[in-house]
């Protein structure tokens, strides 16, 4: 059996009806690595039709625009299924990253003539 010391992220059923999935990072890691784990965890949730998700970011101090965009994309997907994603235990550095997030970094906005 694997102990939590060997894991960097866990998924657990929570809530009175055990119909919520909590994704919890157990240690800090570089932003690009945390995206890989987040995508895998969200993929597992979607595969098993869990669309009510809590993401606990207490241990992560470094998130970037790609991490935030991943959460935005996943939120759009779960809301189409009448679900939602909630973020909890947001460190101050992560709050700043979300506050500074700019969707224009991911969208190609141009004039018709330039397209």
N, C-alpha and C positions, 0 to 999 in steps of 0.2 A: 504494500500500500504506500502511496506517495503522501508525504506530509506537506503541509502548507509551506514549509521552509523551502521546498524544492520548486514551488510554483511561483509564477510572477503575476498570474491573474486567475481569478476563480469566478465561476458562474454559479449562483445559488438561487433556488426558488424561495421567494419571500411573500409576505402578505398573508392575510387570514385564510385565503383560499389557495395559497401557493400558486397564484396565477401571474405573478410578477417575476421577472428575472433580474437579479442584481449582478452587474458586472463590476467586479472589484479588483483594482490593481493592488498587488501586495507589496510592490517596491517601485521606487523611482527608476526611470530608464530614459535614454535619449528619445526624443520625440518621434523619430522615424521608426524606432523599434516599437514604441507604444502603439503606433498606427497599425502595425502588422498584427499585434495581439488584439487590438480593438476590432479590426476587420474580421479576424477569425472568430472572435466571440459573437459578434453580430451575425455572422454567417450561420453559426450554430443555432442562434435564437431563431433566425428566419427559417432554417431547415425544419425546426420543430414547431413552427407556427406560434412562437412567442412574440407578441407585438407590444407588450407592456414591459418596458425595460427601464431600469435605474442604472446609471453609470456613476460609480463612486470614484472620484478623482483625488481623494485625499492624499495618496502617496505620490502623485505625479506633480512635479514642479515645472516640467518642460513640455508644453504642448505647442504645436505650431498651426499654421493656417490649414495644412492638409488634414491634421487631426480634427480640427473644427469642421472642415468641409465634410469629412466622413460622418460626423455626428449629424450635420444638417441633412445630408443625403439619406442617412438611415432614418432620421425623424420623418422626412417626407414619405418614405416607404411605409413605416409603421402607421402613420396617420391615414394612409389610404386603406389600411386594414382596421381602422377604428382604434388604433393603439396610440402610444405616445412614448417618448423617451424623456426621462427626467435626469438631470445632472445634480449630484449631491457632493458635499464636502469639497468645494472648489477652492484650491489654494489661491492666494492673492495673485501670484504670477499667472495662473491660468485665467483668472478673472480679467486681468489686463489683456491677455492674448485674445479672449473672446470679445472684449470691448473694442479692441483695435482691429478685429477681423474685417476685411474688406472683400466683398463678393466680386468686385471688379478684377481681383487677382485671378479669378477662376472663369470669368466670362469674357468672351471676345465681343466687346461692344464697339461698333464702328458705324460709319455711314453707309448707305446703300452703294454709293459710288466707290467706296474703298473695299467693299466686299468682293 
